[in-house]
Amino acid sequence: MARKLASLSAKSRKGKPPHAQAHIKRTAAKHKARKASGALARIKQSFKRALTKTIAVPKLGLELPLVATFAFVGVLGVAVGAGYWGAQSVFGAHKTVASSPMNQVVIQQTHSLRGVILPEPNGAQPHATLAYEEKALEEVYAPPHPSTEVASASPPTADIDHDGVQPLWMQNALAFTVPKGAPMIAIVIDDMGVDRKRSKHMWQDVPAPLTLSFMTYADDLPGQTQAAHKQGHELMLHMSMEPSSASIDAGPNVLMTAMDSTEIRSLANWGMDRFEGFVGVNNHMGSRFTEDERGMRVVLEEINKRGLLFLDSRTSSHTVGPKLARKLGIPALERNVFLDNDNVPEKVRKQLGEVERLARKYGHAIAIGHPRDATIEVLKSWIPQARERGLAIVPVSVLMKERLKRKAG
């Protein structure tokens, strides 16, 4: 239309005097302005109708402005998204553990993992946010009276129950005869099953018997533990417990001091139901949890109900585990030496020297290591050499049996 008017005005201007041509131009401009004004008015009218239009909410008996509702939903979506990503940056990603009976949500920390042994991959897939173990400041520990006690006291019925049946830890223990007078060393390998490649090297390449403690959240635990047991190794369960530092992630379904007793009991039993054939439980991390008497009492009671023993990894020098086990009459042991806080062969050999020193001095010692390259390589040669020097490499259950014999005698 505008083009037609422009064309007509152009044609009509031909041969017209100047004042007539100016009049025609003004008329065309006014028409164009009226058209633009009409379009703007229609837009305003449509927007006004949209503002006044409402949507009904039958169940609530409400009618809400349509535009205002969409605006509110949009602003809410932006706020939720911003909050989520903000929480991600501060606290880390969230992971739901589908295998938990409670489908528990746990926080995977993404803070700097200072003072920890970093994890190895689970199979071929790296698990970058989990830390294998806290670096214990007390790498070497000798109990006050190790020459007379291997562990905390146990009840008179720890060997045989009221029905004349051995407790489960004794039923699952490896048959082993200790050479008379030989200093005894139990080598416990924690965090088994997560790094499947190195775990397999540990049970296949290192001379048995080791005591292999498998993580509760590792994959295919029945298959892995059966394969390890067939190689002549004793089995334990490695239970995740709360560390003292919030920057360390102890893994899925970790026992926390903030949990009530019912939740602690449920998670402890979830872990102990993951596979069969193990002699006892030891703590993964737990420098905070093992200092908490209420939480530890619940865990120890559940362990005792199943007829298992407890090995305190001693990730804290203030652990209440051994003292509380003694009070409750539960069979328990304590770690003496951590082997591989540093994944370096020379450090592992040095720590094994400490294990041998304690074993010769007190008659027994317990070392804890992990499925790490340095540990595997050193143990492959060290164990045969230690046997040649007259040391006995024994399952951890042997140390408990020896203590019971001394107590009975």
URNORGI-V502875 format. One record per helix or strand of 2 or more residues. SS is the DSSP state (alpha for helix, beta for strand). FROM is the first residue (numbers start at 0). TO is the last residue. If there is no record, write none. Layout:
<<SS	FROM	TO> <SS	FROM	TO>>
This chain:
<<alpha	1	12> <alpha	17	51> <beta	53	56> <alpha	57	59> <beta	61	64> <alpha	65	90> <beta	93	95> <beta	104	106> <beta	115	117> <beta	130	133> <beta	150	151> <alpha	155	157> <alpha	167	170> <beta	183	191> <alpha	195	204> <beta	210	214> <alpha	220	229> <beta	233	240> <alpha	260	271> <beta	279	284> <alpha	288	290> <alpha	292	304> <beta	308	311> <alpha	320	327> <beta	331	333> <beta	336	337> <alpha	344	361> <beta	363	369> <alpha	372	387> <beta	391	392> <alpha	395	407>>
